[in-house]
Amino acid sequence: MTLQTDSPPPLDIDHPLTIGIGPRRRKRAQLIALTVLGLLALNYPLLSLFGEAWLFLGIPILYWYLFSVWFVFILLVGRILESHLPPDDSRLALDDLDDED
């Protein structure tokens, strides 16, 4: 009498689930995480820390905080979106779009 066990099949390296998430899903996840962090950074508990009338170079510290968070958010979104583009040499250049008359 032989006892048969259900052993899992060997891993297929080319199977989509074993490769990991693709660049589109990774980009989407990064953008969602960045949006959540941005919303938390621009919400009540952190904004109340800068609610007092402190001045830095004659500008209220709350304005420095708001514009700094906004600026960093824009930089990070740009970095995420640019990181998944193909290299410059493989992109279609505007010169290639000229009409040949």
C-alpha positions as CSV (number, residue, x, y, z in Angstrom):
1,M,0.0,0.0,0.0
2,T,1.5,3.3,-1.1
3,L,0.6,6.5,0.5
4,Q,0.1,9.3,-1.9
5,T,0.7,12.9,-0.7
6,D,-0.5,15.9,-2.6
7,S,2.8,17.6,-3.2
8,P,2.7,21.1,-4.8
9,P,3.8,21.3,-8.4
10,P,7.3,22.7,-9.0
11,L,7.4,26.5,-9.3
12,D,7.1,27.8,-12.8
13,I,9.5,30.8,-13.0
14,D,7.6,32.3,-15.9
15,H,4.3,32.2,-14.2
16,P,2.9,35.7,-13.6
17,L,2.2,35.1,-9.9
18,T,5.8,34.2,-9.2
19,I,7.3,37.1,-11.0
20,G,5.8,39.7,-8.7
21,I,3.7,42.7,-9.3
22,G,4.1,44.5,-12.6
23,P,5.3,48.1,-12.9
24,R,1.7,49.4,-13.5
25,R,0.5,47.9,-10.3
26,R,3.6,49.0,-8.4
27,K,3.2,52.5,-9.7
28,R,-0.5,52.5,-8.7
29,A,0.3,51.2,-5.2
30,Q,3.0,53.9,-4.7
31,L,0.7,56.7,-5.8
32,I,-2.0,55.5,-3.5
33,A,0.4,55.3,-0.6
34,L,1.8,58.7,-1.4
35,T,-1.8,60.2,-1.6
36,V,-2.6,58.7,1.8
37,L,0.6,60.2,3.3
38,G,-0.1,63.5,1.7
39,L,-3.6,63.6,3.1
40,L,-2.3,62.7,6.6
41,A,0.4,65.4,6.3
42,L,-2.2,68.0,5.4
43,N,-4.8,67.1,8.0
44,Y,-5.7,68.4,11.4
45,P,-3.2,66.8,13.9
46,L,-0.1,68.0,12.0
47,L,-1.5,71.3,10.9
48,S,-2.3,72.2,14.5
49,L,1.4,71.9,15.3
50,F,2.0,74.9,13.1
51,G,-1.0,76.9,14.1
52,E,0.9,79.4,16.3
53,A,2.1,82.7,14.9
54,W,5.8,81.7,14.4
55,L,7.5,83.5,11.7
56,F,10.5,82.4,9.6
57,L,11.9,85.1,7.3
58,G,8.7,87.1,7.9
59,I,6.4,84.3,6.7
60,P,4.2,82.2,9.0
61,I,5.6,78.8,9.7
62,L,2.3,77.2,8.6
63,Y,2.8,78.5,5.1
64,W,6.3,77.1,5.0
65,Y,5.0,73.7,6.1
66,L,2.1,73.7,3.6
67,F,4.2,74.7,0.6
68,S,7.0,72.4,1.6
69,V,4.7,69.4,1.8
70,W,3.1,70.4,-1.4
71,F,6.4,70.8,-3.2
72,V,7.8,67.4,-1.9
73,F,4.5,65.7,-2.9
74,I,4.8,67.0,-6.4
75,L,8.5,65.9,-6.6
76,L,7.6,62.4,-5.4
77,V,4.7,62.0,-7.8
78,G,6.9,63.1,-10.7
79,R,9.6,60.7,-9.6
80,I,7.1,57.8,-9.4
81,L,5.6,58.6,-12.8
82,E,9.0,59.1,-14.5
83,S,10.6,56.0,-13.0
84,H,8.6,53.6,-15.1
85,L,9.2,55.3,-18.5
86,P,11.5,53.6,-21.0
87,P,14.9,55.1,-21.5
88,D,15.2,58.3,-23.5
89,D,16.6,56.6,-26.6
90,S,13.7,54.3,-27.0
91,R,11.0,57.0,-26.7
92,L,9.4,58.5,-29.8
93,A,11.0,61.8,-30.4
94,L,9.0,64.8,-31.7
95,D,11.4,65.0,-34.7
96,D,10.2,61.5,-35.8
97,L,6.6,62.9,-36.2
98,D,7.5,65.3,-39.0
99,D,5.5,64.8,-42.1
100,E,7.4,63.7,-45.1
101,D,5.9,65.8,-47.9
